[in-house]
Amino acid sequence: MILDIETTGLSPKYTQVILVGIIYKDENKWLLTQIFCDHRSEEHELLKALQNYIKEDHMLITYNGYAFDIPYLNKRYKAHKMDYQINDSINFDLYRVIRSSKKELNLESYKLKNIEEYLGIYREDQISGKESVALYDRYEHEPSEELRDIILLHNSDDIEYMIPTFQILNHIPMDIIEKYYPFTYNSDDLGLITCTKYLAYESYIEVDFYHLKDYFPILDYQDHYDVVIQNKTVKMRIPLFQISDRSFIDIDLMDFLHENFNDLSYEDQVKYEVTSKGQTLTSIKHILKEYLNKP
């Protein structure tokens, strides 16, 4: 799901969110929904309606949402004393990826419209976010369909043009993309498990998993691993071992695989080799699957 918000200012302490635009998939169709406040006093109803669209097992795609949209929304939920927070670990923020690729892209500005122009994409909407705020102030005092439609178009263009803007990923190294791409595993027993941190060292890997339930069975193996649980986050330190210049996850300590690494075929050994973040997390996903699905 792609999400973008419009607010009456930058500070969530003193301003309000007055428009949320989302694009989501319903069966085989992509749908656009916009939740709009005719007056900022309707913000509570907007926030309540948004909860019905955000799913913990769906990725949330944003542009600068990690630093602005999600923290802003969460602070507004808190301001209204609503028992709800958006989990930022399911967020794939395209802006973070692009900002980490300055050397490859060499652009003067990394605003969404500049990225679109870099890709040869030109939109109908011509106003800025700052101008949208001023238009909404006018709309509150003198409501009109013309003003509302301009504000809605600015928001819908932001999210609709995010789809072709993903072409920018073809210009960015995979290791940068992997750094910010949420890794998830859906377990029948636990529901969605999301990797929120990944750091690889010479002799171990540090991985954090966020999960929705209060119990995480991997804790049964805390004698083998350095495991810490904080709220609904499990922090694991997974040992590695070396063969020549290659590093592998030390599955000998994992009793639930019932196999010795040396007895595995080459194809299976490679599953546990530490190379890129994506491949290593896929290995950890395989380990979780083996454990969680055992009788």
N, C-alpha and C positions, 0 to 999 in steps of 0.2 A: 504494500500500500504506500502511495506517495502522499505526503502531507506538507502543507504550507499554511502559515497563519498570517493574519493581518491584525495589527494592534493599534492602540491610540498613542503609543510611544514605546520607548525602549525599556523603561524600568517597570518590571512586574509589580513593584511595590505601589506605584502611583498611577499606573495605567491599566487598561483592560484589553483583552482579546475580543475582537468584534466580528471576526470572520475566520473560519477554518475551511480550507479546501482539501478534499481528499480524492484520489483516484484509486479504486480498488477493483479486484477481479471478482465477478459474480458468475460462477460456472464458466462459460467460455467468452464472456463479455467484460470489457473494461468500462466501468461506470464512474462518472464525475458527480460528486455531491459537494455542495457548499452550504455551510451552516452560518447564517448571517443574522446579526443583531440590528434591528431597526434603531435601537438605542443601547448605549453601553450598559445600562441597568439590566439588560437581558443576558448578561454574561453567564450567570449561573445556569440558565437553561441551555446555553450553547455548550458549556463544559459537560453538562449531564448528557446531552445528546451525543457528544463526541465519544464518550465511553462505550457506546454501543457499536462503534466501528473499529476500535483498536483491539486487536486480539494478540495475546501473549505468544501465540505460535505462528504469527505472521511477521515478516520483516517490515520495518518502517523505514521508508526511503525519504530523505530530506536533503535540503541544500542549506548548510549551516544550522541544521536542526540540533546537532549535538551541543552547540554553544548557545543557541538562542531559542528556537521553537520549543524544544522539550523542557529545558529548565524554566522557561517562561510559563508554559502551561502548568507544570508541576507547582510552581509558586502560586499561580492563580487558584489551582485546586485547594492548596493549603489555605489561601486567604479566605476562601469560601467555606473552610472547615469541612471539606468533602474528603471522605476516606478513599482516596484514589490517587495513584501516581503512575505515570508512564515509565515503563522500564527502558532506560536508554541503551541497555545492552542489545536490544533487538533492532537498533537503529543503524542503518548504513547511510552515513553522511557523505555525499559525493563531494561536498566542499572540502572536507578534511583530506580526502584523497588527492584532489587537485592541488590544494595548498602544499602538499608534501611532494609535488611534482614540478616545482618551479623551474628546476634545472632542465627538465625535459620539455616543458611547454613554453617557458620564457615569455610570459604575457605581462603587460603593464598592469592589468587589473584582473581580479578573479571573481568579479560579480557574475551572476548567472547570465545576464545579457551579453557580457563580454565573451563568455565561453560559447554562447550560441553563435555570436558573430564569427568567432574563430572557426567554428564548424560550418559556417555558411547558412546559419538558420536565422531568419528574421521574423519577428512577431508583429501582430497588429497593435498590441498594447504599447503605448509610448510614455507612460508615466512612471515615476520612481516610487519607491516605498514611502519616502517622505511626502511626496505629493499626494499619495493615497491617504495618508493621515489627515492632511489638510482638507481633502475632499470629504472625508467622513465627518469632520467637524461641521462643514457646510451642510451635509446631508442631515445631521441631527437637528439642525435649526430650520432647514428648508428641505424636507424630504422630497425627492423626485426620482422617477424611474431612470432618468438620464444619469444622474449622479451615482445611483446605486449600480447601474449597469457598467459604468466605467470602473468602479471599485471591484465589482465581481470579475470583470474581464482581466484586470491586472492580476488578480489572484489565480484565476483559472489558467491564464497563460503561463504563470510561474510553474504550475504543476504539470500542465499538459506538455510544455516544451522540455520538461525534465526527461521525458521518454527518449526523444531523439538526441538529447544532450548526452546520454549515456554512451554515445559513440566516442566521447573523449577518452574512455577507458582503453580504446585501441592505441592511444598515444602514451599510455602510462605503464611502467614496468609492473609485472604481476606481483612482485614481492611487496610493492607499495599498496596495491589493491588488497592483497591478502591481510595486510596489517590492520585494515579498518573494516573488513568484511565480517559480519557476525557469523560465528560457527554454531550451529544448533544440532541437537539430536533429540528426536521425539521418541520417548520410551512409553510403552504401554503401561508400565508400572508407575513411572514418575511424571509423565507428561513431558513438557519441553525443558531441555537442559541447554543452556547457552554458555558458550565460552566468552568470558569478558576480559580475560587477560592471558597472554601467552608470551613467555620469555624463555629462550633456549640458551643454556650454558654448556660448558664442555662436558660436565658429568651429570647433569640433571636438567629437567624442564620444569618450569613453574607454570601452572595452569589454574585459573579460577573458573569455576562453573557457577552459574546462577540457575536456581530451580525454584519451582512454585510451591513444592511441598516441603514439609519440615524435616523429613527423613531422607537421607541419601545413603543407600546401602554400601557404597564404596568405603564408607567409614568403618565397615567391618574389617578392612585391611589396613587400618591406621598403624598397626605394628610394623608393616612393611614400608609405609610411606609417611612422609611428614604431611599430615592432614590437619587443617584447621577449619572450623565451621563458624561463620559469622552471619547471623540472621539466616538468609536463604542462599548464602554464597559458600561454596566449598573450595578451599584453597589446597591444592595438591602439589607436592614436589615429587616428580616421577624420575627414578634413576635411569641413567643411560650406561651402556657399555660400548667399548670400542673394538672394531675389527679393522686392522690396518688404519686407514684414514676415514673410515665410515663409522657413524654413530647410530646405535639402535636403542629403542626403548627396552628396558631390562624386564622382559616378560617372565624370566625365570622366577621372579618373586610373586608373580600373579598366579596363584594356585588354580583359579577358576578356568585357566586355559588348558590345564591338564596336559601340557606338552613342554618339552625342552626345546629351546630355540634351535639347537643344532640338529634336531630331528625334523625341523620344518623344511619344506621345499624352498628353493630359491625364490619362487614367486611369492610364497607366504612370508619369507624373511623380509623381502623388500617392503611389505606392508608396514613393517615396524621401523623402517629406516628413517632417520631424522634428516630431512633435506629442507624443503620449504615448510612454512607454517601450515599451508593448506594440506599437504600430504601428511604431516605429522598429526594434525588434528583429526584427519581421516583415520589414522592409526588408532588414536585414542578413542574415537567414535566406535571403531571395530572392537576395541577392548571393552568398552561400556556395553556394547550390544551383546558380546559373548557372555558377560557377567550377568546383565540384567535379564537375559533370556534363558539362563540356565535353569534346569529343573530344581 
